[in-house]
């Protein structure tokens, strides 16, 4: 008889083996030979479940939200698992809950939760599912709390709700021009409804018309083909239409009446979004002159190349020739050069290798270039003349974008000395490693006041905990600072609430108490869903349930079932089959092929 090893990776994948062996003794299932064969792999994979949980704990709140969106079936576990839940803000908890329909429905069905939820978070809860948005509009008490902008947000998220709003005279009456435009901007059929309804169309001013057509070429055409609507549009409105739609940009520039309404900034806006239009403008002496002679705002300050720089920033093949034009180079100031260089690394390099251009850059210009390009940031810090132009704000801007640059700044005593408390907080907020360095450096830590500490701890639970554990730092926090620190993490909010001294600082403001109360109720709802019995027709095997909560994707469930069936076939030809019925045999018989 052929000797087949049922424990190979091909026939029994690691994830499944780890789960099976977590509740079966190897010798019960496979006899002495099987136990010997599996011992090594058992040692290797026995910690898989813990590793998965540890990985989940390493995700930032933003990453957790992304994970929840991708695998909504895992949300009850995420929101009932205390170590994971404790790292979330109330906004994140509610947003995550909104991606699991049963949990969102359970929250709305709970009167205490429903009464405590502010409108903004009600809208967040309804972002994913139409059923939740419908429930909100069907609830007379909740509907009364909705502002026109809340209605628009609901309608923006769900076409059916937008349609319901326009077909309800009371709701429709609440919307002014800008809200109608925002509602229609996301749904072509809604935009058509608005533009075809004379009463609604009458509410739209020129800015509203531009907003309404932003995402819809068909609407933009309809507006430009209607003499009354077209007449309403000014240069700025036309620029918005043209920058979004090439066909509209071409139509505008081919119409003498419309073209006449455009100033230099309008032309720059249109040209920046379409290379073909940019070339056309540059080759048209009349239009090009508008770019050069444009006056900025109401200051009557002539900036001859401001629009040129903005105009060509998106088009490398135009930017390079202009940068090599001696006359234009002479006119360009630091801001113009920064606009060009921020969009293209090659142009930024060329600017820094030209002594005449480089001299035009101030600290803010350099910081902007370095923020966009890591290579440029390194070059700036390696050049003593350029480095001397940087102040603390510039350094914070550079370091916030690049961890290596932040490390270099803190390692340079002269640069480090320029950083104030806010600069340090901004650097630390972007990089956990930098935040730790700041709190472990007595000189730097001394620069932080109560306002800076919540900024430093906003993105890092470890730092927030360290702040509260440090008596000197904790003393710097007033009531407002404590609220800002606590609103980011359930664990920190709880820690503050359980400390009488800290709660006395907060006084009558009960925002953290509200946070904890509401979050706890949502957590309990998630836990109830995790513990709810499975409907008979939806019963799953134990291994499938485990896969639901720990495996990285739903597809793994189907992989599990296939491997269970294959393991059953392999088991029939083992030299030493199990002496009694095993758990895996039970699993294999229960599961049907995917």
ZISUL-V950325 format. One record per residue. SS is DSSP state (H for helix, E for strand, - for the rest). PSI is psi as a letter, one per 40 degrees, with the letter a starting at -180 (NA if undefined). D_CENTER is the distance of its C-alpha to the mean C-alpha in Angstrom with 2 decimals. Layout:
BEGIN
SS/PSI/D_CENTER + SS/PSI/D_CENTER
END
This chain:
BEGIN
-/h/58.00 + -/h/54.94 + -/h/53.04 + -/h/49.42 + -/h/46.77 + -/e/44.39 + -/e/42.07 + -/i/40.94 + -/d/37.26 + -/d/38.08 + -/d/39.69 + -/g/37.87 + -/i/34.30 + H/d/33.25 + H/d/30.81 + H/d/33.52 + H/d/36.25 + H/d/34.44 + H/d/34.12 + H/d/37.68 + H/e/39.17 + H/e/37.41 + H/e/39.87 + -/i/42.76 + -/h/45.38 + H/d/45.76 + H/d/49.56 + H/d/49.50 + H/d/47.79 + H/e/49.10 + H/a/52.27 + H/d/53.15 + H/d/52.33 + H/d/48.92 + H/d/48.20 + H/d/49.21 + H/d/47.01 + H/e/43.91 + H/d/44.32 + H/d/42.53 + H/d/39.48 + H/d/39.42 + H/d/39.18 + H/d/36.36 + H/e/34.11 + -/e/35.06 + -/e/32.06 + H/d/29.41 + H/d/28.22 + H/d/27.87 + H/d/25.98 + H/d/23.44 + H/d/23.03 + H/d/22.80 + H/d/20.05 + H/d/18.05 + H/e/18.72 + H/e/17.41 + -/h/13.80 + -/i/11.52 + H/d/10.18 + H/d/6.58 + H/d/8.71 + H/d/10.91 + H/d/8.70 + H/d/8.16 + H/d/11.89 + H/d/12.84 + H/d/11.61 + H/d/13.68 + -/g/16.55 + H/d/16.90 + H/e/20.51 + H/e/19.60 + H/d/17.91 + H/d/21.32 + H/d/21.91 + H/d/18.59 + H/e/19.27 + H/e/22.96 + -/h/22.84 + H/d/23.49 + H/d/22.27 + H/d/18.80 + H/d/18.75 + -/e/19.99 + -/e/16.93 + -/i/14.71 + -/i/14.63 + H/d/16.08 + H/d/13.03 + H/d/11.23 + H/d/14.66 + H/d/15.13 + H/d/11.87 + H/d/12.72 + H/d/16.31 + -/e/15.61 + -/e/14.91 + -/h/18.45 + H/d/21.07 + H/d/23.98 + H/d/22.14 + H/d/20.84 + H/d/24.43 + H/d/25.87 + H/d/23.96 + H/d/25.25 + H/e/28.68 + -/h/28.90 + H/d/30.46 + H/d/29.54 + H/d/25.81 + H/d/26.05 + H/d/28.02 + H/d/25.77 + -/h/22.44 + -/i/21.78 + H/d/21.14 + H/d/17.53 + H/d/16.82 + H/d/19.21 + H/d/17.21 + H/d/14.02 + H/d/16.39 + -/e/17.58 + -/d/14.47 + -/d/15.22 + -/h/19.00 + H/d/21.67 + H/d/24.07 + H/d/22.23 + H/d/22.04 + H/d/25.74 + H/d/26.61 + H/d/25.26 + H/d/27.33 + H/e/30.26 + -/h/30.39 + H/d/32.55 + H/d/31.51 + H/d/27.77 + H/d/28.37 + H/d/30.32 + H/e/27.43 + -/h/25.22 + -/i/25.23 + H/d/25.35 + H/d/21.72 + H/d/20.84 + H/d/22.97 + H/d/21.25 + H/d/17.78 + H/d/19.48 + H/d/21.19 + H/d/18.24 + H/d/16.63 + -/h/20.08 + H/d/22.89 + H/d/25.57 + H/d/24.64 + H/d/24.74 + H/d/28.11 + H/d/29.29 + H/d/28.58 + H/e/30.62 + -/e/33.38 + -/h/33.72 + H/d/35.83 + H/d/34.79 + H/d/31.04 + H/d/31.56 + H/d/33.73 + -/e/30.96 + -/h/28.92 + -/a/29.80 + H/d/29.29 + H/d/25.79 + H/d/24.53 + H/d/26.47 + H/d/24.99 + H/d/21.36 + H/d/22.39 + H/d/24.07 + H/d/21.54 + -/e/19.54 + -/h/22.70 + H/d/25.67 + H/d/28.19 + H/d/27.22 + H/d/27.53 + H/d/30.93 + H/d/31.99 + H/d/31.27 + H/d/32.99 + H/e/35.94 + -/h/36.52 + H/d/38.74 + H/d/37.98 + H/d/34.21 + H/d/34.63 + H/d/36.80 + -/e/33.96 + -/h/31.96 + -/a/32.55 + H/d/31.88 + H/d/28.29 + H/d/27.60 + H/d/29.18 + H/d/27.02 + H/d/23.81 + H/d/25.19 + -/e/25.89 + -/d/22.75 + -/e/21.61 + -/h/25.13 + H/d/27.85 + H/d/30.39 + H/d/29.90 + H/d/30.07 + H/d/33.35 + H/d/34.67 + H/d/34.14 + H/e/35.87 + -/e/38.69 + -/h/39.39 + H/d/41.56 + H/d/40.85 + H/d/37.05 + H/d/37.28 + H/d/39.47 + H/d/36.83 + -/h/34.41 + -/a/34.48 + H/d/33.43 + H/d/29.88 + H/d/29.47 + H/d/30.99 + H/d/28.70 + H/d/25.62 + H/d/27.36 + H/d/28.48 + H/d/25.34 + H/d/23.60 + -/h/26.68 + H/d/29.14 + H/d/31.91 + H/d/31.61 + H/d/31.64 + H/d/34.82 + H/d/36.33 + H/d/35.79 + H/e/37.37 + -/e/40.24 + -/h/41.01 + H/d/43.14 + H/d/42.41 + H/d/38.64 + H/d/38.70 + H/d/40.81 + -/e/38.06 + -/h/35.68 + -/a/35.68 + H/d/34.52 + H/d/30.93 + H/d/30.74 + H/d/32.16 + H/d/29.80 + H/d/26.78 + H/d/28.22 + H/d/29.40 + H/d/26.17 + H/e/24.60 + -/h/27.66 + H/d/29.81 + H/d/32.74 + H/d/32.69 + H/d/32.35 + H/d/35.48 + H/d/37.29 + H/d/36.71 + H/d/37.82 + -/e/40.92 + -/h/41.83 + H/d/43.77 + H/d/43.34 + H/d/39.57 + H/d/39.27 + H/d/41.41 + H/d/39.02 + H/d/36.27 + H/d/38.64 + H/e/40.14 + -/h/37.12 + E/h/37.15 + E/h/33.93 + -/a/33.34 + -/e/36.47 + -/e/37.37 + -/f/39.66 + E/h/38.42 + E/h/38.93 + -/g/36.30 + -/d/37.81 + -/e/35.04 + H/d/31.87 + H/d/31.34 + H/d/32.65 + H/d/30.04 + H/d/27.13 + H/d/28.87 + H/e/29.25 + -/d/26.07 + -/e/24.48 + -/g/27.72 + H/d/28.91 + H/d/32.29 + H/d/33.07 + H/d/31.76 + H/d/34.00 + H/d/37.27 + H/d/36.53 + H/d/35.83 + -/e/39.19 + -/h/40.96 + H/d/43.08 + H/d/43.35 + H/d/39.62 + H/d/38.89 + H/d/41.38 + H/d/39.78 + -/h/36.15 + -/a/34.91 + H/d/32.24 + H/d/29.50 + H/d/30.52 + H/d/30.49 + H/d/27.08 + H/d/25.67 + H/d/27.31 + H/d/26.53 + H/d/22.83 + H/d/22.47 + -/h/24.90 + H/d/25.67 + H/d/29.24 + H/d/29.86 + H/d/28.51 + H/d/30.94 + H/d/33.72 + H/d/33.23 + H/e/33.52 + H/e/36.62 + -/h/38.38 + H/d/40.04 + H/d/40.50 + H/d/36.86 + H/d/35.61 + -/d/37.78 + -/e/36.02 + -/h/32.69 + -/a/32.09 + H/d/29.82 + H/d/26.87 + H/d/27.38 + H/d/27.51 + H/d/24.38 + H/d/22.43 + H/d/23.97 + H/d/23.34 + H/d/19.72 + H/d/19.26 + -/h/21.70 + H/d/22.31 + H/d/25.85 + H/d/26.62 + H/d/25.42 + H/d/27.87 + H/d/30.54 + H/d/30.23 + H/e/30.67 + -/e/33.55 + -/h/35.40 + H/d/37.28 + H/d/37.79 + H/d/34.13 + H/d/33.09 + -/e/35.52 + -/e/33.71 + -/h/30.55 + -/a/30.23 + H/d/28.01 + H/d/25.22 + H/d/25.37 + H/d/25.30 + H/d/22.26 + H/d/20.43 + H/d/21.67 + H/d/21.02 + H/d/17.51 + H/d/16.41 + -/h/18.88 + H/d/19.99 + H/d/23.41 + H/d/24.01 + H/d/23.19 + H/d/25.71 + H/d/28.20 + H/d/28.00 + H/d/28.70 + H/e/31.49 + -/h/33.20 + H/d/35.28 + H/d/35.65 + H/d/31.95 + H/d/31.07 + H/d/33.65 + H/e/31.92 + -/h/28.77 + -/a/28.83 + H/d/27.04 + H/d/24.04 + H/d/23.75 + H/d/23.90 + H/d/21.31 + H/d/18.80 + H/d/19.72 + H/d/19.57 + H/d/16.22 + H/d/14.73 + -/h/17.14 + H/d/18.62 + H/d/21.75 + H/d/22.35 + H/d/21.91 + H/d/24.56 + H/d/26.82 + H/d/26.73 + H/e/27.72 + -/e/30.39 + -/h/31.93 + H/d/34.23 + H/d/34.47 + H/d/30.76 + H/d/30.21 + H/d/32.93 + -/e/31.00 + -/h/28.29 + -/a/29.01 + H/d/27.64 + H/d/25.10 + H/d/23.66 + H/d/23.44 + H/d/20.58 + H/d/18.51 + H/d/19.57 + H/e/18.79 + -/d/15.49 + -/e/13.47 + -/h/16.48 + H/d/18.51 + H/d/21.42 + H/d/21.71 + H/d/21.63 + H/d/24.37 + H/d/26.29 + H/d/26.34 + H/d/27.84 + H/e/30.24 + -/h/31.57 + H/d/34.26 + H/d/34.27 + H/d/30.58 + H/d/30.62 + H/d/33.51 + H/e/31.52 + -/h/29.10 + -/a/30.17 + H/d/29.12 + H/d/26.25 + H/d/24.93 + H/d/25.25 + H/d/23.30 + H/d/20.37 + H/d/20.62 + H/d/21.07 + -/e/18.35 + -/e/15.69 + -/h/17.63 + H/d/20.12 + H/d/22.42 + H/d/22.71 + H/d/23.29 + H/d/25.98 + H/d/27.53 + H/d/27.87 + H/d/29.33 + -/e/31.84 + -/h/33.11 + H/d/35.66 + H/d/35.76 + H/d/32.07 + H/d/32.21 + H/d/35.20 + H/d/33.16 + H/d/30.67 + -/b/33.64 + -/e/33.34 + -/h/29.58 + -/f/28.52 + H/d/24.70 + H/d/24.36 + H/d/27.10 + H/d/25.35 + H/d/22.09 + H/d/24.18 + H/d/26.30 + H/d/23.65 + H/d/21.51 + H/d/24.77 + H/d/25.73 + H/d/22.52 + H/d/23.03 + H/d/26.61 + H/d/25.74 + H/d/23.56 + H/d/26.51 + H/d/28.94 + H/d/27.12 + H/d/27.25 + H/e/30.95 + -/h/31.90 + -/i/34.70 + -/h/34.05 + -/i/35.87 + H/d/38.98 + H/e/38.08 + H/e/34.67 + -/i/36.04 + -/i/34.55 + -/i/36.20 + H/d/35.27 + H/d/33.83 + H/d/31.57 + H/d/30.31 + H/d/29.62 + H/d/27.77 + H/d/25.59 + H/e/24.34 + H/d/24.40 + -/i/24.31 + -/e/21.10 + -/i/21.35 + -/d/23.46 + H/d/25.49 + H/d/26.96 + H/d/28.92 + H/d/30.86 + H/d/31.48 + H/d/32.90 + H/d/35.27 + H/d/36.57 + H/d/37.25 + H/d/38.99 + H/d/41.36 + H/d/42.01 + H/d/42.78 + H/d/45.32 + H/d/47.10 + H/d/47.23 + H/d/48.60 + -/e/51.68 + -/e/52.97 + -/i/52.49 + -/d/55.75 + -/g/55.17 + -/i/53.26 + -/i/52.20 + -/d/55.11 + -/i/53.38 + -/h/50.61 + -/i/47.24 + H/d/43.77 + H/d/42.51 + H/d/45.38 + H/d/44.33 + H/d/40.75 + H/d/41.97 + H/d/44.25 + H/d/41.71 + -/h/39.01 + -/i/39.48 + -/i/38.34 + -/NA/34.91
END
